[in-house]
Amino acid sequence: MNIFNFDEQQIPLDEWIQTFVDWLVANYRDIFQIIKAPIEWSLNGLEWLFATLPPWVVILLFAVAAWRFAGKRVTLFTLLTFLLIGYLGLWEDTMTTLSMVICSVVFCAVAGIPLGIMAGRSDRFEMILRPFLDAMQTTPAFVYLVPVVMLFSIGTVSGILATIVFALPPIIRLTSLGIRQVHPELVEAALAFGATNWQVLRKVQFPLAMPSIMAGLNQTIMMALSMVVIAALIGAGGLGNPVVQGLNTLEIGMATVGGLAIVLLAMVLDRITQGIGKK
Amino acid sequence: MDVTPKIAIKNLFKIFGPQPKKARTLLEQGLSKEEIFELTETTIGVQNASFEIYAGEIFVIMGLSGSGKSTIVRMLNRLIEPTSGQVFVDNEEITSMNRGQLVQMRRKKMSMVFQSFALMPHMSVLQNAAFGLEMDGIDRKTREERALKALEQVGLEAWAESMPAELSGGMQQRVGLARGLATDPEVLLMDEAFSALDPLIRTEMQDELLRLQARQKRTIVFISHDLDEAMRIGDRIAIMEGGRVVQVGTPEEILQNPADDYVRAFFRGVDPTNILTAGDIALDSQVTIVIADGKSPRAALQRLIKNDRDYGYVVDSERHFKGIVSTDSLREVIERPEVDQTIPNAYLPGAKPAFSGDYMQDILPQVASHPWPLAILDDDGKYLGAISKNLFLRTLHRSEQVENGTLEGPATK
């Protein structure tokens, strides 16, 4: 037998995966529907909030945040960005996108920071986690979009789930890095003065890792924004919609305007969160 | 000094690496540390260390880097777990404590000062000083009061609100010291605490430590690679080489009687006049004249001539030093009948004594400037002996022989 017979498929991995996903959908779809409930509630809450608040309040909130954390120029930039978005008629889409980004980033932080801390304190855990993080960051989103839709149905929640898969790794990696960058002498000193493991984490490692964790949060936000268009493919609303629609109908203008709004929003969020990280 | 051992170390071993058991067996078979590392990639950190540290002393553990001194001090509070052996503090076995007991022991009994200062960069000086108390769950007001007191002790109360990065190295280590003192521990571990400081600041910090120690006798275990520092602050010194404790003793004992070539090599280039005191080298070989016997100058002169000596050391019946006479000064009194025929009239002017605690360096001018041997007294003013120019030079010469390893047997007084 020729072990280098590459002309025919020897391992039908694709069929196995197909069978596995079909089996999962047939038997456990209900469970996945339950899993998505907390995301749905949070998202609905946020969407309601941004839809209810008058635009000037939203603009004011962002301007104040920019003023406090990032200075005059960013404040001005923030004001202009939101005004432009309004005048371009994209206010509603922008608010949906904001809700989606905030919702996915909150879930990323809630899951990612503890995972990052564990990875930072245990070489073994980091070793196990790394290939998963690599896969999450490099697997093309289109590969997991279909199974996500099969399990969680079409809509914004599925978009958020896909976003979480993609945006979670940086906050885990940078939290772990931040914990690892704390000088071992400081941990030793804390232990020498009778700190418990928990106290070492809370009083020494976590505060000193904060700048790195904030950088991770910033990266997570950026990556969440970059998923907006892909999420729109599976029925999530927001700024991805005009882009997808524009491409489908070859309305280049509409697609570009949607893209411009995403970029400007990304810059505003980036500058403000970087400012928070530096404080 | 109190002689109850505050800390006792018994047969302590630390073996780092993949095959500690095999390394231990090879060690027992007499292989060297290097051979064991070749065979097993396992390092003998500390081998079979046993010694006692007394309450209230500054005990210096000295050795070159890699000698295991930092490992030993970390096994006292179990920042490094010993491979085998025991550590006792106040007869309590540290090595058998569980996690909770160990944490309590570190909070209340034993604190530490680090070479790299290891201050928390995100906390103010005051918060740093209060760190141990904070770990112990002491409320904010109390711990800040106590931390401020500790900062006062090291003269940094004005800097309480500063951040560590704003302070110089010497000041940062004062904060490190204050952090160690704030919990009022019985034992203070100092791991090369002053090694990162420049020489002038280092000396200043050593004085500071001695000053603090004079006020509140703690038991201090001080790690150092600097012999001058060890000699300066140590009540007793343990010398380590390659994980073994080679010698334990007072600085004078070790200097005068080094255990082996390694210890001898350590002392090469050390100025013995900074370490040996007058009391260490004074010899009671001069003629003493007891004044209470009612001896006349004539009898004193007879005694000097009989002993073939030029100088006599006059003491009272309780050996309190009175003065020095010479054959010439006695003859001068005897040949002038108009003067009272008493010994005090024959005292040599300028024959001031020195005290046993004075360093050789301090008495050198007096030894050099007079022809007679310098009288040495104890703290009660009693005559102990004298130091001649000859004796002084011989001591220097002997130290040189010690350095060169040519001296046979222990130096004797």
Chai-1 contact restraints between the chains, C-beta under 6 A:
chainA,res_idxA,chainB,res_idxB,connection_type,confidence,min_distance_angstrom,max_distance_angstrom,comment,restraint_id
A,E185,B,S116,contact,1.0,0.0,6.0,A-B,restraint_1
A,E185,B,A118,contact,1.0,0.0,6.0,A-B,restraint_2
A,L186,B,A118,contact,1.0,0.0,6.0,A-B,restraint_3
A,E188,B,L79,contact,1.0,0.0,6.0,A-B,restraint_4
A,A189,B,F114,contact,1.0,0.0,6.0,A-B,restraint_5
A,A189,B,A118,contact,1.0,0.0,6.0,A-B,restraint_6
A,A192,B,L79,contact,1.0,0.0,6.0,A-B,restraint_7
A,A192,B,M112,contact,1.0,0.0,6.0,A-B,restraint_8
A,F193,B,F131,contact,1.0,0.0,6.0,A-B,restraint_9
A,F193,B,G132,contact,1.0,0.0,6.0,A-B,restraint_10
A,F193,B,M135,contact,1.0,0.0,6.0,A-B,restraint_11
A,G194,B,V103,contact,1.0,0.0,6.0,A-B,restraint_12
A,G194,B,R106,contact,1.0,0.0,6.0,A-B,restraint_13
A,G194,B,R107,contact,1.0,0.0,6.0,A-B,restraint_14
A,G194,B,M135,contact,1.0,0.0,6.0,A-B,restraint_15
A,A195,B,M135,contact,1.0,0.0,6.0,A-B,restraint_16
A,Q199,B,M135,contact,1.0,0.0,6.0,A-B,restraint_17
A,P207,B,H122,contact,1.0,0.0,6.0,A-B,restraint_18
A,L208,B,H122,contact,1.0,0.0,6.0,A-B,restraint_19
